[in-house]
């Protein structure tokens, strides 16, 4: 039986408006209230968008599945998406003319100036910080590959074949125990974390939710298929070194090969995925649909921007001596958290 989490507590006016409606039978949703919260990092804004998107993944135990395609909810989600997209364009700029997508992707990666979260965790990270990092990443890693898979029916020929090759590895070649989401759940378990889907959603701040919302935005919209390919290409092209550092960080704290297997598997296969993603996937899509070249690089730049914000949030919190989560990780057997003033 699939165990789905309930909706988390509200965080502000957007979720306070949205969640009570979602917990009732599907009906017409009144327009969302306005908010002055920062779109790219605001806790309330990003949680509202995340929960709208989650209805296309595993959903929530207390939300009727019929809400997934309720037109008034889609209209409200579109309001959030428009604000999210505008801010992304403001940060990284639209790209129309691209001569060579592969060269452009390399340039995006080379120009990255964000702090190295993996280097910090390898060299100085505490075990508690590693646990926090795993809790942050659970929002994406426990659904790893799913949003990128939405591109398969939207691509053709070589680009489609390249994506299927990458995704087949992400899903463990059809073996549940080898799926990357399963391997990450094992890492969480060996770190003393609850590996249940959605367990830590209430603890995840806006910058973390934005990392998953970005790929959900690209994955759910056919018009953003180029950006989704650029997003995945940069993920694969920049994976090997960080994954090896995370494995080393776990090893430094005495965790064994079972705990590091998630990272070791990525080190082993992502060197090949890098070539497939840059040449056959991104390069192939650009050759088949040249008008998407700008979108491919936009997706790459947006990923670098959002991931940079995520890394700065974690490192800034740790440097200040505080948790990078909304509150510290609960100890085993701890009761539910105080839902706060917006519940």
Number of C-alpha atoms within 10 A of each C-alpha: 3 7 11 15 18 15 19 19 19 23 20 20 16 21 25 19 18 21 20 13 18 21 16 12 12 18 14 11 17 13 14 18 12 8 13 7 13 14 22 24 21 19 23 22 26 29 28 25 24 22 23 24 20 16 17 15 14 16 21 20 14 14 21 15 17 11 22 18 12 14 13 16 23 16 15 19 19 14 14 19 17 11 13 22 16 12 15 22 14 10 13 17 13 14 15 12 12 18 11 13 24 22 12 17 25 15 12 16 15 9 11 12 10 14 15 13 20 20 17 15 23 21 13 12 21 17 16 13 17 19 19 22 17 19 25 24 19 25 22 21 20 20 16 21 20 19 22 21 17 18 24 16 9 14 22 15 11 17 26 18 17 25 25 16 16 24 19 16 20 20 19 16 14 11 11 12 13 17 21 24 23 21 23 23 23 21 25 20 14 17 20 12 21 16 21 15 18 23 17 21 22 18 20 22 22 24 25 30 28 27 26 21 28 24 23 23 21 23 23 17 14 16 13 20 25 28 30 32 31 31 28 25 28 25 18 22 21 15 18 21 15 19 21 20 21 24 23 21 24 24 15 17 13 11 16 14 14 12 22 23 18 23 24 19 18 21 19 13 16 22 16 13 26 22 16 23 27 24 18 21 29 33 26 24 26 24 17 16 12 17 15 25 27 22 26 31 31 27 28 27 28 23 25 23 19 23 19 19 19 24 17 17 19 21 20 14 13 15 11 9 9 12 18 24 21 12 13 12 17 13 9 9 6 8 8 7 11 8 12 10 10 13 14
